[in-house]
Amino acid sequence: MKAAVVVFPGSNCDRDAYHVLRHVIGFDCQYVFHKENFHPEDFDLIVLPGGFSYGDYLRAGAIARFSPVMRSVTTAAQSGVLVLGICNGFQILTEAGLLPGALMKNKDLRFHCHDVYLLVENNETPFTCFYRKGEVVKMSIAHGEGNYYIEDLRSIRDQVVFRYCEKDGSTTESANPNGSIFNIAGVVNERGNVFGLMPHPERCGEAILGSADGRKLFESIALYLKRGKCNVV
């Protein structure tokens, strides 16, 4: 299994993603820099990590969307290669039109950096088949522009993967750290091979970090690539 971690100017979670993929899960992993190009068949998984690409000037992900490497990412996504966007990576994917909706400034206009609980809405994707539908997991967030919005919520109801929730799984307003519509924390594209989420699964891939709930996401990807299908729990 071959994975690429794309590095933009301002990326700061690239090493975390690389570590989990290579040393925890066992991917053959390499960095791909923002000016590089690659062929879709070069990788089984492409990860756009968190950070502040190009300083988040204009708005988060707006400039990175025009990086030369995004031509290759778009071609790979259209070819069916798995693409994962974490935090800033999610923002870049929406700016590039590879995921629906948009990420706006947090409702309270504050940067949020803390743990959140997530409700697994969809475990029938290549990224979540190790989770149970309705399972509550804990991951960390660190963003100022995580307020997900889409004009027609009904158009993506089957594409919602994670929602912010309380520890008991209830999706309350108080559990929503950024004002996202429908408490949405992560969505997948219609085809199911491109996934973006604001929480950081790479920061909770080992128990020593306080939670290993993010590890299941990467294990799901590995299982899917080995079997060619989702083995739903």
C-alpha positions in Angstrom: 0.0 0.0 0.0 1.5 3.3 -1.1 0.5 6.6 0.4 1.5 10.2 -0.3 1.4 13.1 2.2 1.2 16.4 0.3 3.3 19.2 1.8 2.3 22.8 1.2 4.1 25.9 2.4 2.6 26.2 5.9 1.6 22.6 6.4 2.4 21.5 10.0 0.7 18.2 10.5 2.4 16.4 7.6 4.9 14.6 9.9 2.1 13.4 12.2 0.2 12.0 9.2 3.4 10.4 7.8 4.2 8.8 11.2 0.8 7.2 11.6 0.7 5.9 8.1 4.2 4.5 8.0 5.1 3.6 11.5 1.7 2.7 13.0 -0.3 1.3 10.1 2.5 0.2 7.8 2.0 2.1 4.6 4.9 2.7 2.1 4.6 6.4 2.6 6.4 9.4 1.1 6.1 13.2 1.1 5.0 14.9 -2.1 5.7 18.7 -2.3 3.4 21.3 -3.6 5.2 21.9 -6.9 5.5 18.2 -7.8 3.3 16.2 -10.0 2.5 12.4 -10.0 0.5 9.8 -11.8 -2.7 8.4 -10.3 -1.3 4.9 -10.3 1.7 6.0 -8.1 -0.3 5.9 -4.9 -3.3 4.1 -3.3 -3.9 7.0 -0.9 -3.2 10.7 -1.0 -3.4 12.7 2.3 -3.7 16.5 2.4 -2.7 17.3 6.0 -3.6 20.1 8.4 -1.8 23.3 8.9 -2.0 26.8 7.4 -1.2 26.4 3.7 0.1 29.7 2.3 -0.7 31.3 5.7 -4.4 31.0 5.0 -4.3 34.2 3.1 -7.6 35.2 1.4 -9.2 32.2 3.2 -8.1 28.8 4.3 -7.2 26.6 1.3 -7.9 29.2 -1.3 -4.3 29.6 -2.6 -3.2 26.0 -2.1 -6.1 24.9 -4.4 -4.0 26.4 -7.2 -0.7 24.6 -6.3 0.7 22.5 -9.2 0.3 19.3 -7.2 -3.5 19.8 -7.1 -3.7 18.9 -10.8 -2.4 15.5 -9.9 -4.6 15.2 -6.8 -7.7 16.1 -8.9 -6.8 13.6 -11.6 -6.2 10.9 -9.0 -9.5 11.6 -7.3 -11.3 11.4 -10.6 -9.6 8.1 -11.2 -10.9 6.6 -8.0 -7.7 6.9 -5.8 -8.5 7.5 -2.2 -8.0 11.1 -1.1 -8.1 12.2 2.6 -8.2 15.9 3.6 -7.6 16.6 7.3 -8.5 20.1 8.6 -6.6 22.4 6.2 -6.7 19.5 3.7 -10.5 19.5 4.0 -10.6 23.2 3.3 -8.4 22.7 0.2 -10.6 19.9 -1.1 -13.7 22.1 -0.8 -11.9 25.0 -2.5 -10.9 22.6 -5.3 -14.4 21.4 -5.8 -13.5 17.8 -4.9 -15.9 18.0 -1.9 -19.2 19.8 -1.6 -19.8 22.8 0.6 -17.5 25.3 2.1 -15.6 26.0 5.4 -16.2 29.4 6.9 -14.8 31.1 10.0 -16.0 29.6 13.3 -19.3 31.0 14.5 -17.7 32.7 17.5 -14.7 33.9 15.5 -12.3 32.1 17.8 -9.7 29.5 17.2 -10.6 26.2 18.8 -8.0 23.7 19.9 -9.4 20.9 22.1 -10.9 17.5 22.1 -14.4 16.9 20.7 -16.7 13.9 20.5 -17.9 12.7 17.1 -20.8 10.5 16.1 -20.2 8.0 13.3 -23.0 8.7 10.9 -21.7 6.5 8.0 -19.4 3.5 8.4 -19.9 2.3 4.8 -17.0 4.3 3.4 -13.4 3.2 2.8 -12.4 5.6 5.6 -14.8 4.4 8.3 -15.5 0.6 7.9 -13.6 -0.2 11.2 -16.1 2.0 13.1 -19.7 1.1 14.1 -22.5 3.2 12.9 -23.6 5.3 15.9 -20.3 4.9 17.7 -19.0 7.9 19.6 -15.3 8.6 19.2 -12.9 11.3 20.6 -10.6 13.4 18.4 -8.9 16.8 18.6 -9.6 19.9 16.6 -7.4 22.9 15.9 -9.0 25.4 13.5 -10.4 28.9 13.0 -12.3 28.1 9.9 -14.2 24.9 10.5 -17.7 26.1 10.1 -19.1 23.8 7.4 -21.9 25.1 5.3 -23.8 23.9 2.3 -26.9 25.5 0.8 -28.9 22.3 0.2 -28.3 20.0 3.1 -30.5 17.4 1.6 -28.2 17.0 -1.3 -25.5 15.5 0.9 -27.4 13.7 3.7 -26.0 10.3 2.6 -22.5 11.8 2.4 -22.2 13.0 6.0 -19.7 10.8 7.8 -19.0 12.4 11.2 -21.1 14.8 13.3 -20.0 16.7 16.5 -21.8 15.3 19.5 -21.9 15.0 23.3 -20.2 12.1 25.1 -23.5 10.3 25.0 -23.9 10.7 21.3 -26.5 13.5 21.3 -25.9 16.1 18.6 -26.6 19.3 20.5 -25.8 22.9 19.7 -23.4 23.0 22.6 -21.4 20.1 21.2 -20.8 22.0 18.0 -17.5 23.9 18.3 -17.7 26.0 15.2 -21.4 26.4 14.1 -21.3 23.8 11.3 -24.7 23.1 9.7 -26.2 19.8 11.0 -23.1 19.5 13.4 -21.2 18.2 10.4 -17.5 17.4 11.1 -16.7 15.4 7.9 -18.2 14.5 4.5 -17.3 12.2 1.7 -17.9 12.8 -2.0 -20.7 11.1 -3.9 -18.4 8.5 -5.3 -17.0 7.7 -1.8 -13.3 8.0 -2.5 -12.6 11.6 -1.3 -13.1 12.3 2.4 -12.6 15.5 4.4 -12.9 16.2 8.1 -11.9 19.0 10.4 -10.8 16.8 13.5 -7.3 15.3 13.4 -7.3 11.5 13.4 -3.5 11.5 13.1 -3.3 13.1 16.5 -5.1 10.3 18.1 -3.6 7.2 16.4 -1.9 5.8 19.5 -3.1 5.4 23.1 -0.1 7.3 24.5 -1.6 10.4 23.0 -4.8 10.1 25.1 -7.0 8.5 22.4 -6.5 6.0 19.7 -9.9 6.5 18.1 -8.3 8.0 15.0 -6.3 4.9 14.3 -9.5 3.1 13.2 -9.8 5.6 10.3 -6.4 4.6 8.9 -7.0 0.9 9.6 -10.3 1.3 7.6 -8.3 2.6 4.7 -5.8 -0.2 4.9 -8.5 -2.9 5.1 -10.4 -1.4 2.1 -7.2 -1.3 0.0 -6.4 -4.9 0.9 -9.9 -6.3 0.2 -11.2 -3.9 -2.3 -14.4 -3.3 -0.4 -15.7 -2.1 2.9 -16.0 -4.7 5.7 -18.7 -3.0 7.7 -18.6 -3.6 11.4 
